[in-house]
Amino acid sequence: MDYLIALADRYAEDYGTDAAIELVTTPDLPVKLSSAFIARRSVGDAVFVDAVQIAGLAENGWLTDLTDLVENEFVPAGMLRNSLTAATYNDRIYGVPVTIGAPIMHWNKDLLEGAGLDPEAPAGWHSTPNSWNEFVDYAKAITNSDDNVYGLVDNWGGTGSIFTFGSLLQMHGGHFLDDDRNPVMNSEEGVEALSRMVELLHEHRAIDPASVTYTWVFDASPSYLAGTRGFFFTWPFIAGIANGSEDSQIQGRSGYAPNPSVVTSASVDGSEYLTVPTFSDNPEGGRQFIEMAVALENQILQGSETAWAPVLEPALSEQSVLDNLPVAEVIRQSYEYPVDGGYSADRLRWVEILTGELSQAFAQSKDPRTALNDAVSQIEQSRT
């Protein structure tokens, strides 16, 4: 949060009012916000939230409508439209993204070359319909289980599988939820998406089989950084670690690009936001702080001095940002494609239900269609 903390002094200089910033741990933040809002108390004039929290807070009437600020000031300034997906509830915008990031594709160029494959070809797959099939061919060609080399590693354990499933779901043209936020992930597009994941695991055997036990990025990353995995679908920051860390065996040899395509490329948004609570003591001050955080000069500073990608297209293309975050252009490209995560007030609950059923499909105790139908049935029951 250093890049936001530093703005407090700037705010005091510009507006003649001291700005204090309170730091809260990530697990404690939802509890702190909810308990304060239930008591109709302000916890700040602007608060930091992630993509998962906004819908529930907005549904309860606890967030200020920021649609005018976003549409009149930030979108004309180059804010990426798809970064607003999670911030939009009932066609109104309740949060302003300050950093963006969605899982992308990383690959080991040395393993591709060693298998006689073009190490630069994956860079263009996002704009090539049905390139997922080429990805699968590459992953199969790389795999040599006797030498503990696999074409892909991912974190499909627990709720981690939601990101790859969600990406594939949207690549096929599907959605988690319909316009009324009813679950529709058991569509034909959803069945096809889950079937492709099961095929990688059991038919093609091109993914590290331990992937179904990896629950987060740092479970799956060691084997990729060790140079024994060909592809890795995960967050953009891995590009910097893979190419620059002394612990990486593939320094300078890790490629990165938006995810491959079926009908389209796609991912699941992981942006982070500032918003103004309904109970703010000084809502105008909260809006002013957000305007400062998203001002082009500060977005460029953020992108050129930290690991957090800016949300304005002019900042993403600034040379100082590209020098600090070479992956910035790929992040920008990723947001040209769908990045919806099915954001609803009960998302945490239905994600647990869905990923539990995905695990059943991975274990082949249920076929993909049955697993997804059961997920939708349980989600609907959980809402009654």
C-alpha positions in Angstrom: 0.0 0.0 0.0 3.0 2.3 -0.1 1.9 3.9 -3.3 -1.5 4.9 -1.7 0.1 5.9 1.7 2.4 8.3 -0.1 -0.7 10.1 -1.5 -1.7 11.3 2.0 1.0 13.9 2.1 0.1 15.0 -1.5 -3.6 15.3 -0.4 -2.6 17.6 2.5 -0.6 19.8 0.2 -3.3 20.1 -2.4 -6.4 20.4 -0.2 -4.9 21.8 3.1 -6.4 19.0 5.1 -4.4 16.2 6.7 -5.2 12.7 5.4 -4.7 9.7 7.7 -4.5 6.1 6.3 -5.4 3.1 8.5 -3.9 -0.2 7.4 -5.9 -3.4 7.9 -4.8 -7.0 7.0 -6.5 -8.5 4.0 -8.5 -11.2 6.1 -9.7 -8.6 8.6 -10.8 -6.0 6.0 -14.3 -7.5 5.1 -15.1 -8.0 8.8 -14.1 -4.5 9.7 -16.1 -3.0 6.9 -19.2 -5.0 7.5 -19.3 -4.5 11.3 -18.8 -0.8 10.9 -21.4 -0.4 8.2 -24.0 -2.5 10.2 -23.5 0.0 13.0 -23.8 2.8 10.4 -20.4 4.1 11.2 -17.7 5.4 8.8 -14.4 3.7 8.7 -12.9 6.3 6.3 -13.9 8.7 3.6 -12.4 6.3 1.0 -11.9 2.6 1.6 -9.9 -0.1 -0.3 -11.9 -3.2 -1.4 -11.2 -6.1 -3.8 -13.4 -7.3 -6.6 -15.2 -9.9 -4.5 -16.5 -7.4 -1.9 -18.2 -4.7 -3.9 -21.5 -6.4 -4.9 -22.4 -7.4 -1.4 -21.6 -3.9 0.0 -23.5 -2.3 -2.8 -26.5 -4.6 -2.3 -26.8 -3.5 1.3 -26.7 0.2 0.3 -23.4 0.7 2.0 -21.5 2.3 -1.0 -21.9 5.6 -2.7 -22.8 5.6 -6.4 -19.7 6.7 -8.3 -21.0 6.3 -11.8 -20.8 10.0 -12.7 -17.2 10.2 -11.5 -16.1 7.1 -13.5 -18.1 7.9 -16.7 -17.4 11.6 -16.8 -13.7 11.7 -15.7 -12.0 8.4 -15.6 -13.3 6.6 -18.7 -12.5 9.6 -20.9 -9.0 9.7 -19.4 -8.4 6.1 -20.6 -9.7 3.8 -17.8 -10.0 0.3 -19.3 -13.7 -0.4 -19.5 -13.4 -4.1 -18.6 -11.7 -3.1 -15.3 -15.1 -1.9 -14.2 -16.9 -5.3 -14.4 -16.7 -6.2 -10.7 -17.4 -2.6 -9.7 -20.7 -2.5 -11.5 -23.9 -3.6 -9.7 -27.4 -3.1 -11.1 -25.9 -1.0 -13.9 -24.3 1.5 -11.5 -20.6 1.8 -10.6 -19.7 1.6 -6.9 -15.9 1.3 -7.0 -13.0 2.8 -8.9 -10.1 0.5 -9.9 -6.6 1.7 -8.8 -4.7 -1.5 -9.9 -5.6 -4.1 -12.5 -4.5 -7.7 -13.0 -6.1 -10.9 -14.4 -4.4 -14.3 -14.8 -2.4 -14.6 -18.1 -0.4 -17.3 -19.8 3.3 -17.8 -19.0 5.5 -20.3 -20.8 9.0 -21.7 -20.7 10.7 -21.0 -24.0 13.5 -23.5 -23.4 11.1 -26.4 -23.0 9.3 -25.4 -26.2 12.5 -25.2 -28.2 13.6 -28.5 -26.7 10.4 -30.1 -28.1 10.9 -28.6 -31.5 8.2 -26.0 -31.0 8.1 -22.3 -31.9 8.9 -20.5 -28.6 7.3 -17.3 -29.8 4.1 -18.7 -31.2 2.1 -18.5 -27.9 2.4 -14.7 -28.0 -0.2 -14.6 -30.7 -2.7 -17.2 -29.5 -5.0 -14.7 -27.7 -6.0 -13.2 -31.1 -6.3 -16.6 -32.9 -9.7 -18.4 -32.5 -9.4 -22.0 -31.4 -5.7 -21.6 -30.4 -6.5 -23.5 -27.3 -6.1 -26.6 -29.4 -2.6 -25.5 -30.4 -1.8 -24.9 -26.7 -2.9 -28.5 -25.9 -0.7 -29.9 -28.7 2.2 -27.9 -27.3 1.5 -29.1 -23.8 1.3 -32.7 -24.9 4.6 -32.4 -26.9 6.4 -31.1 -23.9 5.2 -33.6 -21.4 7.6 -36.4 -20.3 6.3 -37.7 -17.0 9.3 -40.1 -16.6 11.5 -37.0 -16.3 8.9 -35.1 -14.2 8.3 -32.6 -17.1 4.7 -31.5 -17.8 3.2 -29.2 -20.3 1.1 -27.3 -17.8 1.0 -26.5 -14.1 -1.9 -24.7 -12.4 -3.6 -24.4 -9.1 -6.9 -26.3 -9.3 -7.2 -27.1 -5.6 -10.0 -25.6 -3.7 -11.3 -22.3 -5.0 -8.2 -21.8 -7.1 -9.8 -23.7 -10.0 -12.4 -20.9 -10.5 -9.9 -18.8 -12.5 -9.0 -21.3 -15.2 -12.6 -22.6 -15.4 -13.9 -19.0 -15.5 -11.4 -18.2 -18.3 -12.4 -21.2 -20.3 -16.1 -20.6 -19.7 -15.8 -17.2 -21.2 -13.5 -18.3 -24.0 -16.4 -20.5 -25.1 -18.8 -17.5 -24.8 -20.4 -18.6 -21.5 -20.9 -16.8 -18.2 -21.0 -17.7 -14.5 -24.3 -15.7 -14.0 -26.9 -14.3 -16.3 -28.1 -10.7 -16.2 -30.3 -11.4 -13.2 -27.3 -13.0 -11.4 -28.8 -16.5 -11.7 -26.2 -19.3 -12.1 -25.8 -20.5 -15.7 -22.4 -22.1 -15.6 -24.0 -25.4 -16.5 -24.6 -24.2 -20.0 -23.2 -26.0 -23.0 -20.3 -23.6 -22.9 -19.7 -24.5 -19.3 -19.8 -28.2 -19.9 -17.3 -27.8 -22.7 -15.0 -25.7 -20.6 -14.9 -28.2 -17.7 -14.5 -31.1 -20.2 -11.3 -29.5 -21.6 -9.9 -29.3 -18.1 -10.7 -32.9 -17.4 -9.2 -33.9 -20.7 -5.9 -32.2 -19.9 -5.8 -34.2 -16.6 -7.0 -37.6 -17.7 -6.9 -37.9 -21.5 -3.9 -35.9 -22.5 -2.1 -36.2 -19.2 -0.4 -33.0 -20.0 -0.8 -31.2 -16.7 1.1 -31.8 -13.5 -1.3 -34.2 -11.7 -0.5 -32.5 -8.4 -2.2 -29.3 -9.8 -5.5 -30.5 -8.3 -3.9 -30.2 -4.8 -2.4 -26.7 -5.3 -4.6 -24.1 -3.8 -2.7 -20.9 -4.7 -0.1 -19.5 -7.0 2.9 -20.2 -4.7 2.0 -23.9 -4.5 2.2 -24.2 -8.3 5.0 -21.8 -9.1 8.1 -23.7 -7.8 8.0 -26.3 -10.5 7.5 -23.7 -13.2 10.4 -21.6 -11.9 12.5 -24.8 -11.7 12.1 -25.2 -15.5 10.1 -28.4 -15.5 6.7 -27.1 -16.5 5.9 -25.7 -20.0 2.9 -23.4 -19.3 1.4 -21.7 -16.2 -1.9 -19.8 -16.1 -1.5 -17.3 -13.3 -1.1 -13.7 -12.2 1.0 -11.3 -14.2 3.6 -10.8 -11.4 5.0 -14.2 -12.0 6.6 -12.8 -15.2 8.9 -10.6 -13.2 9.8 -13.4 -10.8 10.4 -16.0 -13.6 12.6 -13.6 -15.6 14.4 -11.7 -12.9 14.7 -13.8 -9.7 17.9 -15.5 -8.8 15.8 -18.5 -7.7 14.4 -18.9 -11.2 16.0 -21.4 -13.6 14.3 -19.7 -16.6 15.5 -16.1 -16.2 15.0 -14.2 -19.4 13.3 -17.3 -21.0 9.7 -17.0 -19.6 7.2 -15.7 -22.2 3.9 -14.1 -21.3 0.8 -13.2 -23.2 -3.0 -13.1 -22.7 -4.7 -16.5 -22.4 -5.3 -18.6 -25.6 -8.6 -18.3 -27.4 -11.5 -20.6 -28.2 -14.2 -18.2 -29.5 -12.2 -15.4 -27.7 -9.5 -15.1 -25.2 -10.7 -14.4 -21.6 -9.7 -14.3 -18.0 -11.1 -13.5 -14.5 -10.6 -10.0 -13.1 -8.5 -9.4 -10.0 -8.5 -5.7 -9.9 -8.5 -3.7 -6.6 -10.6 -0.7 -5.9 -11.3 2.4 -3.9 -14.8 3.4 -2.9 -16.7 5.8 -0.8 -18.9 4.4 2.0 -22.5 5.7 2.4 -21.6 6.6 6.0 -18.5 8.6 5.1 -18.1 11.8 7.2 -16.6 13.6 4.2 -17.7 11.9 1.0 -16.3 14.7 -1.1 -12.9 14.2 0.5 -13.2 10.5 -0.4 -13.9 11.3 -4.0 -11.0 13.8 -4.0 -8.6 11.1 -2.8 -9.8 8.7 -5.4 -9.4 11.3 -8.1 -5.8 11.8 -6.9 -5.1 8.1 -6.9 -6.3 7.7 -10.5 -4.8 11.0 -11.9 -2.6 10.1 -14.8 0.6 11.4 -13.2 0.1 9.3 -10.1 -0.9 6.3 -12.1 2.4 6.6 -14.1 4.2 7.0 -10.8 2.5 3.9 -9.4 3.3 1.8 -12.5 6.9 3.0 -12.8 7.9 2.5 -9.1 5.8 -0.4 -7.8 4.7 -3.8 -8.9 1.0 -2.7 -9.3 -0.2 -2.1 -12.8 -2.1 1.2 -13.4 -5.7 1.3 -14.7 -5.3 4.1 -17.3 -4.3 3.1 -20.8 -2.0 6.1 -21.3 -0.2 5.1 -18.1 0.1 1.5 -19.2 1.8 2.6 -22.4 4.2 5.1 -20.7 7.8 4.1 -21.3 8.8 4.4 -17.6 5.9 2.0 -16.7 7.0 -0.5 -19.4 10.6 -0.3 -18.2 9.4 -1.2 -14.6 6.6 -3.5 -15.6 7.4 -5.2 -19.0 4.2 -7.2 -18.5 2.1 -4.0 -18.6 1.3 -4.3 -22.3 0.0 -7.8 -21.9 -2.2 -6.7 -19.0 -3.6 -4.0 -21.2 -4.3 -6.6 -24.0 -5.9 -9.0 -21.5 -8.5 -6.4 -20.6 -9.6 -6.1 -24.3 -11.2 -9.5 -23.7 -13.9 -10.7 -21.2 -12.7 -10.8 -17.6 -16.0 -11.3 -15.7 -15.8 -13.3 -12.5 -19.6 -13.6 -11.8 -19.6 -10.9 -9.1 -22.7 -11.1 -6.9 -23.4 -10.6 -3.2 -23.2 -14.3 -2.5 -20.1 -15.0 -4.7 -18.0 -16.5 -1.9 -20.7 -19.0 -1.1 -21.4 -20.1 -4.7 -17.7 -20.3 -5.6 -17.2 -22.8 -2.8 -20.1 -24.8 -4.1 -19.0 -24.7 -7.7 -15.3 -25.5 -7.1 -16.4 -28.4 -4.9 -18.2 -29.8 -7.9 -15.3 -29.0 -10.2 -13.1 -31.2 -7.9 -15.6 -34.0 -8.3 -15.2 -33.8 -12.1 -11.4 -33.7 -11.8 -11.6 -36.9 -9.7 -14.0 -38.4 -12.3 -16.5 -39.2 -9.6 -18.9 -37.1 -11.7 -19.0 -36.2 -15.4 -18.7 -32.5 -16.2 -22.4 -32.0 -17.0 -23.6 -33.7 -13.8 -21.0 -31.8 -11.7 -22.2 -28.4 -13.2 -25.9 -29.3 -12.9 -25.4 -30.2 -9.3 -23.5 -27.0 -8.7 -26.3 -24.9 -10.1 -28.9 -26.8 -8.1 -27.0 -26.3 -4.9 -26.4 -22.6 -5.6 -30.2 -22.1 -6.2 -31.0 -24.0 -3.0 -28.5 -21.9 -1.0 -30.4 -18.8 -2.1 -33.8 -19.9 -0.9 
